[in-house]
Amino acid sequence: MQKIFDDCYALDRRCYEKFDLTEDILMEHAAMGLKRAVEKAAGPGSHILIVAGPGNNGADGITLARLLHGDYEISLYLPYGARSETAKIQLDRVQQIGLDTVKTLPLNADVIVDALFGAGFSKPLDIAGIDLVDALNGMGGYKIACDIPSGIDPQGDPNPIAFRADLTITMGALKKALFSDFAKQHTGKIEVVDLGMSRKLYEHHTDIFMLEKRDFNPPTRSNLASHKGDYGHLCVVAGKKKGAAILCGSAALRFGAGLVTLLTDHIIENIPYSLMQAGELPENTTAVAMGMGLGLEYDPIIVKSSIINSDIPVLLDADICYVPWVETILKECGKTVITPHPKEFSALLKTLDIDDVNVSQIQRDRFGWARRFSDAYPETVLLLKGANTLIAHECAVYVNPLGTPVLSQAGSGDVLSGLISSLLAQGYTPLNATINGSLALAIAAARYKGADYSAIAEDLIEEIRWLVP
């Protein structure tokens, strides 16, 4: 798990004031990190194009040019000149070693380094900037962004377009803007460069965290004398679309739940042999999942009262977001997880009278809206689905950036519900169940060997069997 910050200005100031590390020292370390990335991507004598902006992000690029000069063919392009004092100093140093800037943008290069605008970018790109970024995106070669792809604003939105990097080398610490859904197709792989000290010293308190594969803690079994009752009994409420409940229940079984029962008022034909059916909530139920395929007319009154009276952990999804009684569950139950996608989240915010916002507004500020919900319902764990899944609980937000297009398929949300509720049934806390269920789905999708468009929900369930610590 790594820390994420809104920005790094306060962290840099702390370096200057507490550790006597100057801006010049931090810049040298930033450029060295870029240099190592270029060296991994480029062969001897390769053509390196560095497009540097007028401020300190551009100064990082100019410093990089100095470090690479002599070993590579360098084209240093400054379309806006050097305006900040630091950029002017670095440009003078480059010129002192005999490297001149180029007057026009080369047609191609082996490696392209975008050092135009960093995390401080806020105004929209002008026409010249749009044309330049568009030209860079159209080039071949390996593309590296310095700190953050140019054109990405502090909310993580292209403004109006952005550089598309294969690799983003971000300086000092991870920034929140790198983890918006819109930014994901622009950042490529993200790596952090130390700025003259360990990140443990550079970074301080934050309430945003990036999840990693190593955070995954699956439900291993160590008791040699165990039986199915030791691993929980999940009840899945089957509503209008029974297939959603079957997928949820099947995923829960695959992820270690000892028993799974589909709660239904009509017998469901041809369900997997390992799933059970019942007309009322079994007495030994340890968790409930409902909402997937429920329908807006179905009101499981008996289930709701049982959940509230017994404090059974409950996962809520999909159609639950549209019905008024979701508020009762969230307020009365102490162990709740809710897992909407952005459209469902928009409906949920309106249903709960938090705000009336559309999907576009949510997507432009996913962190902000996740916090708004969490402030209103601090005991509930929210999982907001997306390219970068957000998990909000109390004052913290956790980002799962491991999702892939494999998950853009009907039924993957039902599988996720099954994974999380399986862990709830097995005794995980709501937050840990949500984190580990989310990681399990992302890792399973990454392991899928077929074409990325071809995976169906059942394929994801099958991949779960191979997820070992």
N, C-alpha and C positions, 0 to 999 in steps of 0.2 A: 504494500500500500504506500503510495507516495502523496505528498502534500500538494495542493493546488492553491494558487493565490489569485485574487482579482488582478493584481499587478505587482511589480517588484520594486516600485520606486522607494517604498519605505525600507525594503531590505537593502537596497543599494546605499541609501543614506546611512543606515546603520553601519555598513562597511566603512564609509568615509569617516563617520564620527566616532565609532567605538573601536574600530580595528586599524584606523589610519591607512586604509587601503584606498588609494586615489582612483579617480575615474580612469586614468591612464592604465593603471595596473589591471583593473577589471576588464578593460577593453582588450588588453593583450591576451588575457586568458580566454575571452570570448572568441577572439580571432584564432587562437590556437585550437580551440574546439572545432571551429569551421575548417581549419587546415587539415585536421585529422580526418574529417568527413570527406573532404575533397580527395585526399590521398587514398582513401579506401575505394573511391569511385573512379579515379583517373589513373591511367597508365603513364609511364614516363613521357614527358614532352607533350602531354595532352593540351588541347586548347581549352582554357578556362575563361569563361565570360563572367565578370562580376559587375552587376548593375547596382550602383550605390546611390542612395538618396542624399538629400542635403543636410540631414541631421545626424544624430549619434548612431542610428542604425546603419546609415551610410558610412559613418566612420569605422564601424566594425568591418564593413566590406573593404574599405580602403586599406585598413590594417592587414586584412587577409591578403590583399594583392601584394603588399610588401613582403609578407612571409612566404608567398609562393613564387615570387619573381626570381628567375634564375633556374628554377627547376621545371617550369611549365611555360607555355605560351599564354601570356596574360592579356586579356582585353578588359581594361577598366573603363566603364562607361558611366559618366556622371551627367544624366540628362537635366538635372536641376542645379548643377554646380555643388560646391561645398559651402554651406552657410553657417553651421554651428562652429564655435571656436574649436571644438575637438576635431570636427571633420577637416577644418582648415589645417590644423597641426598635422594630422595624419596624411593629408594630401601633400603637404610640404615634405614630409619624410619620404613618401613614395617618390616624389620627384628628385629628391637628393640621391636616391640610388639608381636613377636613370630610367624609371618607368613612367612613360607618358600616358595620359588618358586618350581614349579613342573618341573621335568626333561623331561617329555614326554607329548605330547598333549593328554588330556583325550578323550575318545571315544564319550562322550556326555555330555550335561549340560542342565539345564533348561533355563539359559540365557547365551548368548555368547556376550562378549564385544570385539569389534575389535578396539584396540588402537595401531596398528602396525605403520602405516604411516599416517600423516596428510596432510594439504593443501600444505606443502612444497615438497611433493613427486614429483619427476620429472623423475628419471631413471626408465627403465623397471624393473619389478620384476625379480629377479634371479630365477633359477630353484627351489631352496628351497622355495622361497617366493610363487611361483606359486603353488607348491604342498601344501603349508600350507593354502593358501587362498581357494584352491579347496577343501581341507579337511574341512575347516570351513563351506564352502557353503553346503557341503554334510551333515552336522549335523542337527539334529532336534533342537528344542528350539527357543526361541525368540532372535533375533539378533539385536544388537545395535552397530552402528558405532560411534566412537569418532571423532568429527570434520568433517570428510569426509571418505567414505568407502575406505579402503586401496586398492591401485591399480589405483585409479582415479587420472589422472595427472591434471596440472593446466588448461588445455583446457576442462576438463570434460570427457576425454576418458579413458576407461580401458586400462592399459598398462602392459601386454596384457590382463589380466583379473582383476576382482575386487570383493571385498567382497559384498555380497548381503544382505543388512540390511532391517529389518522391520522398523527401526527408526534410523535416523541420528541426533545426538545431536551435533550441530555445535557451535563453541565457539565465543562469542562476537557479531558476525554479520553473515549475509548470504554471502556465497562466490559464485562467478560466476560459478565455476566449477561444483557446485551442480545442475545446471540448463541446462546442455547440454542434447541433446536427448539420448545420450549413457548412461549418468549417471542416468537417470530417473528410470531404472529398478533396480538400485543398492541402491539408497538412502532410499527408503521407505518414510515414513512421515519425514518431516524435522522440527526440533525445535531448537530455539536459546537459549543459556544459557548466562545470564548476567555475567560479569566478575568483580563484585565488584562495579558497578555503573549502573545507568539507561542506556539503549541503546541510549537514546536521548543525553546523554553526551558522551558516548563512540564513537558513530558514528559521522562522519562529512559528507562533501559534496560528492555526487556521482551522476552519470548520468545513473545508472541502477536501476530499480525498479521492485519488484515482486507484481503483481496484486493479490487481494484477493476478495472473494465473496462480502465483504462489500463495495468494490469499484463500484459495479454494480449500475447503475443509469438508470432504464428503463424509457420509454416514457409515464409517467402517464398523465392522462387527468383531468384537474381541471376546465376547462371552461364549465359551464353547458349549455351555449348557442352556443356551437361550431357546426361546420358541417365538412363534409369530406374534404373540401378545406383547412381547417385550419391545416391539418396534412400531407400536401405535396402530390406531384404527382410524383411517380417514373416511369421512362421509362426503360424497360429492353430490350436490343437488342437481338432478337432471331435469331440465325444463323443456322448452319447446324444441330445441335442436339437440337431440340426444347424443349425436356424434361428438359434440364438444365435451360433454361429460365423460364419454368413453375415453377420449384422448387424454383428458386430465387424469382420470383414474388409472389408465395404463401407464402414464408417465410416473405417477406417484408410486405404483408398485415397482417399476423398474428402478426407482431411486431409493428403495429400501423400506417403504411402508409395509408393515406386517400384514395388514388387512385393508381392503378398500371396498366400500359399499356405495353403490349408486342409489340415491334416494329418489324414488319415482312413484307417481300415482298410477302409472300404467306399466305393465310388464314390457321390458325392452327385449326384443328378439335378437338372437345371434350376437350376444356380447362375448368378449373373451372369457374363457372358462375361469380364469383366475379372479375375475371381478364378481362381486355379489350384488344382489338387489334387495331393497327393503322399502316398505311403505311408510316407515317412521324412523326417526333417528335412533340407531342402536345405543344401548345404555353404555357400552364401553367405548364410545366415540371419543377420540382424543383431539380431533381437529375437523373443521368443516370447510369445504370449498364451494362457493356458489357464485353464480352470475354468468358464467360462460354458457352461451346458448339458452339462457333462462327465459327470455321473452319478457316483454314489459307488462303483461297481464298476470303472470304467475306470481303469487304472493305466498311464500312458504311460511305461514304464520306459526305453525308448530315448531319449525326449525329455528325461527327467530327467537321465540320465547325460550327454547331450550338453550340456545347459545347464550342469551342474556342471563338466564338464571344459573347456569353452570360455569360461566366464564370460560367456555371452550374457545381455543384459538380459531380464528376464522380468516380465510382468504376471500376477498371480494374482487370481482372482475366484470368487465364488459357491461352487460345490461343493467347491472346494479347501479351504475353511475347515473342512470336516467330515472330511477324510481325514488319518490320522496322518502320511503322508509329506510333508505341507506343512512340517513342522518341518525336514526334511532340506533342502528347497529354501531356506528362510529362513536356515538356518545356513551352508549351503555356497555359496550364490550371493551375490556381492557387489553385484549390481545388481537389486534386487527392488522391486516395487510391489504392494501388495495392497489391494483395493477392496471391502470388505464393506459390506452394509447392516447395521443393528443386530442382526437375528436371526443373520445369518452371523457377525458379530463376536462375539456371545455364544458361538456354537459354536467359533469360532477360539480364544478365550481358554481355553475348556475343553480343546480339542484340544491346545493348547500347554502345558497345565497351569499357566497364569498365574492363573486364578481361575474359579470357577463362579458366574456371575451371569446374571440374566435380562435380557430386553430393557428392561423397565421400569427396572431399576437402572442400566443403561447410559445410557438416555435422560435420567435425572435428573442424571448427571454425565459427560457425553460428553467434556469436556476431560480430566477425571481419568483415565478409562479409556483414552483415546487416549494419554495420557502413560505409563500403566502398560505398554501394549504397546510403545511407543517405547523405554522404558527397557530392556525385555527384548531388543528387536531394533532397536538404534539404526541399523543400516545399511539397514533396510527402510523404505520410504516407505509410510505407512498413509494411505489415504483412507477415512474413515468417512462413508458416505453419510447424507444427512438433509436437512431443510429448510435448515439451514446446514451445508454440508459442511465437515468438518474434515480437514486434511492435517497429519500429524505426522511429523517427521523429526528425529532426534537430540534436541536440546533445544527445538526450536521447533514451534509450532502455527500453521497458517495457516487462516483462516476464509474460505470462499467463501459470502457471503450472497446471491448473485444468483439462486439457484434459484427456480423458480416452480412452481405446480401443474401446468403443462404437462408436467413431467417425471414426474408420477405415473402412469406408463403402462408396461406390460410392454415390455421391450426397450430402455428408455433406459439401463439399466446396461450392456447389451451394447455400445451405441453409445459410452458413456463408455470402456469397455475398449478399443475400437478407436481412439479418439482418443488416449488415453494411449500405447498400445503403438505407434501409428504414429509418435509423436514419439520414443519409445525407439529404434525402428528407424532413424530419421533422425539419431540421434546426440545428442539431448537427454539431459541427466542425468536420473536417475529423479525427483528433486524437481521440476525444471523441466518435465519431461514431464507430471507429475501436476498441477501448478498450471495449466499452459496447456491441458491436456485438459479439466480441470474448468471452467475459464473458458469455453472454446469451447462446451461443452455448454450452460452456463447462458445464454450470450449468444445462442446459436442458438435456445433455447427462448423467450427474451424477444422475439426477432424474429418468431416464428411468428404469422401473421396470422389464423389460424382461431380458432374457439371453444377455450377453454383445455382442454376435455375431449376435443377431437377429434384431437389430434396423435398420430400413431403413430411408431414408431422411424424408419421410412423418411422421414417428414417432417423429423425432426431431422437426418438425414444430408443431406438436400437443402439445409437451411438453412446447412450448413457451407460450401457453395460461396461464400456471400456474405460470409464473415468476413474482412475485410481489415484491415490494421493501421490 
